Amino acid sequence: MMNARQLKQRIMLHMDPVLLAGLGGFMLVSLALLYSASDGSWGRVAAQFGNFMVGFAALWIVANMPLHWLMRIAVPMYVLGMILLLGVLTPLGVNSHGATRWLNLGVATVQPSELMKIAVPLMMAWYFEKNEATLKLKNYFIATVLFLIPVGLIVRQPDLGTSILIGASGFYVLFLAGLSWRIIIGAGLAALVSAPFLWTALHDYQRHRILMLLDPSQDALGKGYHTIQGMIAVGSGGVLGKGYLSGTQTHLDFLPERTTDFIFAVWSEEFGFIGNLLLLGLYIFVIGRGFIITANASTYFTRLMAGSITLTFFTYTFVNMGMVSGILPVVGVPLPLVSYGGTAILTLMLGFGVLMSIHTHQRLVKT
């Protein structure tokens, strides 16, 4: 039988202590901030703690997967995700607040788009790994189709925030796989030219969100309310903030979605500019560690996966903070590892589990 020391070594064998410390820091920030944002609801804090425990368990499982296992599950995970996304279009799809994003499986209700945050970059990295020796333009085209199909299905739900994140993860794999700058710039120019057509394809509420970004005061009590209250909370924190549990926008119920999408405004109001710098420092710490793992990845597949996960986490953070600060439209993206929510935390932890597997299995091979 193993003694306590051997058991600890076995548990920590494939865990990266540096990355684990950063994730633990986020858990502490999230639990403390949720207590304030929920007006002292221990039930909400306990539920979030449970979400993190499930997330860390999933992280440990994935971190202990050999790298060839990750490649082996790429295609089945992608196919399963696509089947579930198509299932949302059937009568099994669950509509809530005007959007059909969930699927009722009888024993549970799942959101297939969350699975695709991992499945899409995993599938694309697998595809590029298989064709690394003979990469041609057609391979980049096929890889683009692999992420555009699920993105299109998710936009249709509609879920603009998740589609942006999955689209970004797919683009990052293409970029890291060596897609030509000329093609990237050409695609960007084509997107600008097609902007008027894309505008007409947006839902009414999506167009309103973009218009509210330009001038939220034109509907201050309606479509622009979230943006205005978020900017007021962020600005009212000043340099040092109003103090923990002392945010007026939060505790007088002016700030909407304060435990989820707008939790960054709660932090800004209570801890101010200095607190924002500390929180940004924590994000930079985790993102920087992800880039180090990416730079040290020894195979094409692992480099694409690690880079895509890290850059997508950065995008996740940037979009939420920009949304709350009023420099980006409100697209329903929570603050990663801080906002309340089990599915988002589980998906992120799975991604970090992949990073740890890439780092620790590679380290064991070298030794």
Residue, then its C-alpha position, 0 to 999 in steps of 0.5 A: m500500500m502507498n503511504a501518504r507521501q507516495l499518494k501525494q506524489r501520485i496525485m501531483l505527478h501530472m499537475d503543473p504546480v505553477l499553473l495550479a497555483g494560478l487556478g487556485g488564486f482564481m478560485l479564492v477570488s471567485l468565492a470571495l467576490l461571489y459572496s459580495a455580488s450575491d449579497g452574502s449568499w452562502g448557498r451561491v458560494a457553496a455551489q461555486f465551490g462545488n463547481f470548482m471541485v468538479g472542475f479540478a477533478a476533470l482537470w486531474i483526469v485530463a492531465n493524466m491522459p497520455l498525449h496519444w489519448l488526446m489525439r485518439i479522442a479528437v474525432p469522437m469528441y468533435v462528432l459527438g459535439m456536432i450531433l448534440l448541436l444538431g440535436v438542439l435544432t430538434p424538439l429536444g432543444v430547450n428554449s430559454h429567454g428567446a434562445t435555444r442553446w440547451l439539449n434535454l437528454g432526459v437525465a440532464t440538460v446540456q449545452p453542446s456549444e460548451l463542449m465545442k470550445i474544446a472539441v473544435p481546436l482539438m479536432m483541428a490540431w489533430y487534422f493538421e498533425k495528420n497532414e503536417a508533412t504535406l500541408k497545402l492551401k486545401n488543408y487550411f480550407i478544410a480546417t476552416v470548414l471544421f470550425l465554421i460549421p459549428v460556429g454557424l450552428i451556434v450563431r443560429q441558436p443564437d449565442l453570439g458570445t460562444s460563437i465568437l470564442i469558438g471562432a477565435s479558437g479555430f482562427y488561432v489554430l489556423f494562425l499557429a499552423g502557419l496560415s499565410w499573412r496574405i490570406i489573413i489580411g485578405a480575409g479581414l478585408a473581405a469581412l470588412v467589405s461584407a459587413p453590411f451583409l453581415w449586419t442584416a444577418l444579425h438578430d435585432y437584439q444583436r444589432h441593438r447591442i452594437l448600437m448601444l455601444l456607440d450611444p447607450s444613452q439613447d435607451a438608458l433604461g432599456k438596451g443600454y442599461h447594462t452598458i451604462q451601469g457597468m461603466i458607472a460601477v467600473g468608474s466609481g471604484g476610483v483608484l482604491g475602490k469603495g471597499y469589500l462589500s461596500g459597492t453601491q451599484t452592486h448592493l443597491d441592485f443597480l448592476p445587472e447580472r452581477t454574479t455572472d457577466f458583470i462580476f468584473a464591475v463588482w470587483s472594479e467598484e470594490f477594489g478600484f484601479i489597484g485591484n484591477l491591476l492585481l486581477l490583470g496580473l493574475y490573468i497575465f500569470v496564467i496566460g504567461r504560463g500557458f505561453i511557456i508550455t506552448a513554446n516548449a511543446s515538442t510536437y505539432f499537435t501539442r503546440l497547436m493545442a496549447g497555443s489555441i487554449t492559451l489564446t482563447f483564454f486571453t480572448y475570453t478575458f478581453v471580451n468580458m472586460g471590454m464588454v463591462s467597460g463599454i468598449l465592446p458590445v454586450v455579448g454574454v461572455p462571463l469573466p473566466l474562472v471568476s463568474y458563477g457557472g458550472t459549465a463554463i468552469l468545467t470547460l476551462m478546467l478541461g482546457f487547463g488539464v490539456l495544458m498540464s498533460i502537454h507539459t508534464h507528459q512531455r517532461l517525463v519523456k525528456t527525463 
